Amino acid sequence: MAELQIYSPRFIADQPGRNGRTVLVAGGAGFIGSNLVARLLSDGDRVICVDNLETGRQENIAEFLDNPRFAFFLHDVIEPFDIECPVDRIYNLACPGSPPKYQRDPVHTFKTSVIGGLNLLELAQKKDARILQSSTSEVYGDPDISPQNEAYWGFVNTVGPRACYDEGKRGAETLFHEMHEREGVDTRIARIFNTYGPNMDPEDGRVISNFIVQALTGNDLTVYGDGSQTRSFCYITDMLDGLIALMETEDCHGSIDDPVNLGNPGEFTVCDLAEIVLEMTGSECDISYRDLPQDDPRQRRPDITRAGRLLGWAPKVPLREGLVATIEYFRDELGRQQRLSGQVA
């Protein structure tokens, strides 16, 4: 059992919080995780962040380190660990979501989803905590139906370059289902579709961050294939609303651990997105076309009927509105990195 190294020595386990709750966020230094941490702290919860900083970033959580209701533990969830204080909720967001990053070490990516998921499930069982698994639209693979609903089993290549992530998440869903059915662990499964917003890594490697960074740095926007493939983009505040609503729902009108799609059903081609980013950034760059990567999905659009029925949830932020804040964030982040680079030089 690993002994966690704490980087927030002021954390007070009995610091007053909303309903006295303590929430553990695995992967809490990542893009979605750090935004979730901020939301939970603002709501009055105590928050424990566990992250190995492989893809999470210290700057995403730096502002929380002096908060006595926040603790950061540097740890890889594939190694078993324990938390001394009570834990009421666990969000499992621990796994790289960007193809360039999860493909760097596919075995570790798979272990993070499956072994890491099991370690967190066992912690939830020990603490009698409710636990939410951040699954993904990638479980649908390159779908042959649109929109994708939760009953669709997917069309996934089990030995392709994306399989370590896709199949790892599918395996984690199985673990969460079985631990609920056989061990009584209180589980939730969210299938997250493309999410964007502040705290994304400029080197994330996904389409929105790529396009904005390229536009702001004067580089042509890289489109893979002919750009006719579609994506649906959900702004981070909408995603947080959905995750928290799913975590806190008491009545799912059926099996509590049935997966729930969370995403924005607005559908855009990759070329549409490129043109919007060029317009909104004022960039005069061109579009550069490259070969389409293997197993890249042709279409991605969520059916969110179940989320609407069970959670009363639907996204509110249109793409252009969300891009305003996202572009501003990337301008500031790239400027900060440039200043730091100049100081180092």
C-alpha positions as CSV (number, residue, x, y, z in Angstrom):
1,M,0.0,0.0,0.0
2,A,1.5,3.3,-1.1
3,E,2.1,6.1,1.4
4,L,1.0,9.3,-0.3
5,Q,3.2,12.3,-0.4
6,I,1.2,15.4,0.5
7,Y,1.9,18.8,-1.0
8,S,-0.8,20.7,0.9
9,P,0.4,20.5,4.6
10,R,-2.3,23.0,5.8
11,F,-5.1,20.6,4.8
12,I,-7.4,20.1,7.8
13,A,-9.6,17.0,7.5
14,D,-12.3,18.4,9.8
15,Q,-12.3,21.9,8.2
16,P,-16.0,22.9,7.9
17,G,-17.4,22.2,4.4
18,R,-20.8,21.7,2.8
19,N,-22.5,19.0,4.8
20,G,-19.1,18.0,6.1
21,R,-18.2,16.3,2.9
22,T,-14.8,15.3,1.6
23,V,-14.5,14.7,-2.2
24,L,-11.6,12.9,-3.8
25,V,-10.8,13.8,-7.4
26,A,-8.4,11.4,-9.1
27,G,-6.7,13.2,-12.0
28,G,-7.6,16.5,-10.3
29,A,-4.7,18.4,-11.9
30,G,-5.9,17.8,-15.4
31,F,-8.2,19.9,-17.5
32,I,-11.6,18.7,-16.4
33,G,-10.3,17.6,-13.0
34,S,-8.9,21.0,-12.0
35,N,-12.1,22.8,-13.1
36,L,-14.1,20.3,-11.0
37,V,-11.8,20.9,-8.0
38,A,-12.5,24.7,-8.4
39,R,-16.2,24.1,-8.6
40,L,-16.3,21.8,-5.5
41,L,-14.2,24.2,-3.4
42,S,-16.4,27.1,-4.4
43,D,-19.4,24.9,-3.3
44,G,-17.8,24.4,0.1
45,D,-16.6,20.9,-0.1
46,R,-13.2,19.6,1.2
47,V,-11.3,18.3,-1.8
48,I,-8.5,15.8,-2.1
49,C,-6.7,15.8,-5.4
50,V,-4.7,12.7,-6.5
51,D,-2.6,13.0,-9.6
52,N,0.8,11.7,-10.9
53,L,1.2,14.9,-13.0
54,E,2.0,12.8,-16.1
55,T,-0.5,14.9,-18.1
56,G,-2.0,17.0,-15.2
57,R,-0.3,20.3,-14.6
58,Q,0.8,21.9,-11.3
59,E,-0.2,25.3,-12.6
60,N,-3.8,24.1,-12.8
61,I,-4.0,23.6,-9.0
62,A,-1.4,26.2,-7.8
63,E,-4.1,28.6,-6.6
64,F,-5.7,26.0,-4.3
65,L,-2.5,24.9,-2.4
66,D,-3.1,27.4,0.5
67,N,-6.7,26.5,0.9
68,P,-7.1,24.5,4.1
69,R,-10.0,22.5,2.4
70,F,-7.7,21.3,-0.4
71,A,-5.0,18.6,-0.4
72,F,-2.8,17.4,-3.3
73,F,-1.2,14.0,-3.3
74,L,1.4,13.1,-5.9
75,H,0.5,9.6,-6.7
76,D,-0.2,7.2,-9.6
77,V,-3.6,5.4,-9.1
78,I,-2.3,2.2,-10.6
79,E,-0.6,1.7,-7.2
80,P,-3.0,1.0,-4.3
81,F,-3.3,3.7,-1.7
82,D,-5.4,4.7,1.2
83,I,-6.7,8.0,2.7
84,E,-6.8,8.4,6.4
85,C,-9.8,10.7,6.6
86,P,-13.4,9.8,5.6
87,V,-14.3,10.2,1.9
88,D,-17.8,10.7,0.7
89,R,-17.4,11.1,-3.1
90,I,-14.8,10.0,-5.6
91,Y,-14.5,11.3,-9.1
92,N,-12.3,9.1,-11.3
93,L,-10.8,11.4,-14.0
94,A,-7.4,9.8,-13.9
95,C,-6.4,8.9,-17.5
96,P,-4.9,10.9,-20.4
97,G,-7.6,11.8,-22.9
98,S,-5.5,13.1,-25.7
99,P,-4.4,10.5,-28.4
100,P,-0.8,11.8,-28.6
101,K,-0.5,11.5,-24.8
102,Y,-2.2,8.2,-24.2
103,Q,-0.4,6.6,-27.1
104,R,3.0,7.5,-25.5
105,D,2.7,4.6,-23.1
106,P,-0.3,2.5,-24.1
107,V,0.2,-0.2,-21.5
108,H,0.3,2.4,-18.7
109,T,-2.8,4.0,-20.2
110,F,-4.7,0.7,-20.1
111,K,-3.5,0.1,-16.5
112,T,-4.7,3.5,-15.5
113,S,-8.2,2.8,-16.6
114,V,-8.5,-0.8,-15.4
115,I,-6.1,-1.2,-12.4
116,G,-6.5,2.4,-11.4
117,G,-10.2,2.1,-11.7
118,L,-10.2,-1.0,-9.5
119,N,-8.1,0.6,-6.8
120,L,-10.5,3.6,-6.6
121,L,-13.5,1.2,-6.5
122,E,-11.9,-0.7,-3.6
123,L,-11.2,2.6,-1.8
124,A,-14.9,3.6,-2.4
125,Q,-16.0,0.3,-1.0
126,K,-13.8,0.7,2.1
127,K,-15.0,4.3,2.7
128,D,-18.6,3.6,1.7
129,A,-18.2,6.4,-0.8
130,R,-20.1,7.1,-4.0
131,I,-17.8,6.9,-7.1
132,L,-18.2,8.3,-10.6
133,Q,-16.2,6.9,-13.5
134,S,-15.3,9.3,-16.3
135,S,-15.8,7.1,-19.3
136,T,-15.8,8.4,-22.9
137,S,-17.5,8.6,-26.2
138,E,-14.5,6.7,-27.5
139,V,-16.2,3.5,-26.3
140,Y,-18.4,3.9,-29.4
141,G,-15.3,3.8,-31.6
142,D,-15.9,4.8,-35.2
143,P,-19.7,4.5,-34.9
144,D,-22.1,3.4,-37.6
145,I,-25.1,5.1,-36.1
146,S,-25.7,8.8,-35.2
147,P,-26.4,10.2,-32.8
148,Q,-24.8,7.6,-30.4
149,N,-27.0,6.4,-27.5
150,E,-26.0,4.4,-24.5
151,A,-27.5,1.2,-25.8
152,Y,-25.2,1.2,-28.8
153,W,-22.3,-1.2,-28.3
154,G,-19.8,0.6,-30.4
155,F,-17.5,-0.3,-33.3
156,V,-14.0,-0.4,-31.8
157,N,-10.7,-1.8,-33.1
158,T,-9.3,-3.7,-30.2
159,V,-5.7,-3.7,-31.5
160,G,-5.5,-0.3,-33.2
161,P,-3.5,2.7,-32.0
162,R,-6.5,4.1,-30.0
163,A,-7.4,0.7,-28.4
164,C,-5.4,1.3,-25.2
165,Y,-7.7,4.1,-24.3
166,D,-10.9,2.9,-25.9
167,E,-10.7,-0.6,-24.5
168,G,-9.3,0.5,-21.2
169,K,-12.4,2.7,-20.7
170,R,-14.7,-0.1,-21.8
171,G,-13.0,-2.4,-19.3
172,A,-13.4,0.1,-16.5
173,E,-17.1,0.4,-17.2
174,T,-17.3,-3.4,-16.7
175,L,-15.5,-3.1,-13.4
176,F,-17.8,-0.4,-12.2
177,H,-20.9,-2.3,-13.2
178,E,-19.8,-5.5,-11.6
179,M,-18.6,-3.8,-8.4
180,H,-22.1,-2.3,-8.1
181,E,-24.0,-5.4,-8.9
182,R,-21.9,-7.9,-6.8
183,E,-20.4,-5.7,-4.1
184,G,-23.0,-3.0,-3.7
185,V,-20.6,-0.1,-4.5
186,D,-22.5,3.1,-5.3
187,T,-21.3,3.8,-8.8
188,R,-22.0,6.2,-11.7
189,I,-20.7,6.1,-15.2
190,A,-20.5,9.2,-17.4
191,R,-19.6,8.9,-21.1
192,I,-17.9,12.2,-21.8
193,F,-17.9,13.7,-25.3
194,N,-15.4,16.3,-26.5
195,T,-15.0,18.9,-23.8
196,Y,-13.1,22.2,-24.1
197,G,-12.4,25.4,-22.1
198,P,-9.8,27.0,-19.8
199,N,-7.1,24.9,-18.2
200,M,-6.5,22.8,-21.4
201,D,-2.9,22.1,-22.1
202,P,-1.6,24.0,-25.1
203,E,0.1,20.7,-26.1
204,D,-3.0,18.7,-25.5
205,G,-3.1,17.5,-29.1
206,R,-6.9,17.6,-29.6
207,V,-8.6,19.5,-32.2
208,I,-9.8,22.7,-30.4
209,S,-6.6,23.3,-28.5
210,N,-4.5,22.5,-31.7
211,F,-6.5,24.9,-33.8
212,I,-6.5,27.8,-31.3
213,V,-2.7,27.4,-30.5
214,Q,-1.9,27.2,-34.2
215,A,-4.0,30.2,-35.0
216,L,-2.5,32.3,-32.2
217,T,1.1,31.4,-33.0
218,G,0.7,32.1,-36.8
219,N,0.8,28.5,-37.9
220,D,-1.5,26.9,-40.5
221,L,-4.3,24.9,-38.9
222,T,-3.7,21.1,-39.4
223,V,-6.8,19.2,-40.6
224,Y,-6.6,15.5,-40.9
225,G,-8.4,13.9,-43.8
226,D,-10.7,16.1,-45.8
227,G,-12.2,17.7,-42.7
228,S,-15.7,16.4,-43.2
229,Q,-15.6,14.3,-40.1
230,T,-17.8,15.7,-37.3
231,R,-17.4,16.4,-33.6
232,S,-19.7,17.7,-30.9
233,F,-18.1,20.1,-28.4
234,C,-19.2,20.7,-24.8
235,Y,-18.0,23.7,-22.8
236,I,-16.4,22.9,-19.5
237,T,-19.1,24.5,-17.3
238,D,-21.8,22.5,-18.9
239,M,-19.8,19.3,-18.4
240,L,-19.2,20.1,-14.7
241,D,-23.0,20.6,-14.3
242,G,-23.6,17.2,-15.9
243,L,-21.0,15.4,-13.8
244,I,-22.2,16.8,-10.5
245,A,-25.8,16.2,-11.4
246,L,-25.0,12.5,-12.2
247,M,-23.0,12.1,-9.0
248,E,-25.7,13.6,-6.8
249,T,-28.8,12.0,-8.4
250,E,-30.5,9.6,-6.1
251,D,-33.1,8.2,-8.5
252,C,-32.0,7.0,-11.9
253,H,-35.3,5.3,-12.6
254,G,-33.6,1.9,-13.2
255,S,-30.1,0.6,-12.8
256,I,-28.1,3.3,-11.0
257,D,-24.9,2.4,-12.8
258,D,-26.2,2.6,-16.4
259,P,-23.9,4.8,-18.4
260,V,-25.1,8.3,-19.2
261,N,-23.9,10.3,-22.2
262,L,-22.7,13.9,-21.3
263,G,-22.0,16.2,-24.2
264,N,-23.3,18.8,-26.5
265,P,-25.3,17.4,-29.5
266,G,-24.4,20.4,-31.7
267,E,-22.5,18.9,-34.6
268,F,-19.7,20.6,-36.5
269,T,-17.3,19.3,-39.2
270,V,-13.6,19.8,-38.4
271,C,-13.4,22.2,-41.3
272,D,-16.3,24.2,-39.9
273,L,-14.4,24.5,-36.6
274,A,-11.2,25.5,-38.3
275,E,-13.0,28.4,-40.1
276,I,-14.7,29.5,-36.9
277,V,-11.3,29.6,-35.0
278,L,-9.6,31.5,-37.8
279,E,-12.4,34.1,-37.8
280,M,-12.6,34.5,-34.0
281,T,-8.8,34.8,-33.5
282,G,-8.4,37.1,-36.5
283,S,-5.7,34.8,-37.9
284,E,-4.8,34.9,-41.5
285,C,-3.3,31.4,-41.5
286,D,-4.3,28.8,-44.0
287,I,-5.5,25.2,-43.5
288,S,-3.0,22.4,-44.1
289,Y,-4.4,18.9,-44.8
290,R,-2.8,15.7,-43.6
291,D,-3.6,12.0,-43.9
292,L,-6.4,10.8,-41.6
293,P,-5.0,8.8,-38.6
294,Q,-6.0,5.1,-38.3
295,D,-9.4,4.6,-36.6
296,D,-10.1,8.3,-36.4
297,P,-13.9,8.5,-35.9
298,R,-15.9,9.9,-38.9
299,Q,-18.8,11.1,-36.7
300,R,-19.3,11.9,-33.1
301,R,-22.6,13.2,-31.7
302,P,-24.2,12.3,-28.4
303,D,-27.8,11.3,-27.8
304,I,-28.4,13.0,-24.4
305,T,-32.0,11.8,-24.0
306,R,-31.1,9.8,-20.9
307,A,-29.3,12.7,-19.3
308,G,-32.2,14.9,-19.8
309,R,-34.7,12.4,-18.4
310,L,-32.6,11.3,-15.4
311,L,-30.8,14.5,-14.5
312,G,-32.8,17.3,-16.1
313,W,-29.5,18.3,-17.7
314,A,-28.7,19.8,-21.1
315,P,-25.8,22.0,-22.2
316,K,-26.4,25.7,-22.4
317,V,-23.2,27.2,-23.8
318,P,-23.1,27.4,-27.7
319,L,-19.7,26.8,-29.4
320,R,-18.9,30.4,-30.3
321,E,-19.6,31.6,-26.7
322,G,-17.4,28.9,-25.2
323,L,-14.7,29.7,-27.7
324,V,-14.5,33.3,-26.6
325,A,-13.3,32.3,-23.1
326,T,-11.2,29.5,-24.4
327,I,-9.3,31.6,-26.9
328,E,-8.7,34.3,-24.2
329,Y,-7.4,31.6,-21.9
330,F,-4.9,30.3,-24.6
331,R,-3.8,33.9,-25.3
332,D,-2.9,34.4,-21.6
333,E,-1.4,30.9,-21.3
334,L,0.9,31.3,-24.3
335,G,1.9,34.7,-23.1
336,R,2.7,33.3,-19.7
337,Q,4.8,30.5,-21.2
338,Q,6.6,33.0,-23.4
339,R,7.5,35.2,-20.4
340,L,8.7,32.2,-18.4
341,S,10.8,31.1,-21.4
342,G,12.4,34.6,-21.6
343,Q,13.2,34.5,-17.9
344,V,14.9,31.1,-18.2
345,A,16.9,32.3,-21.2
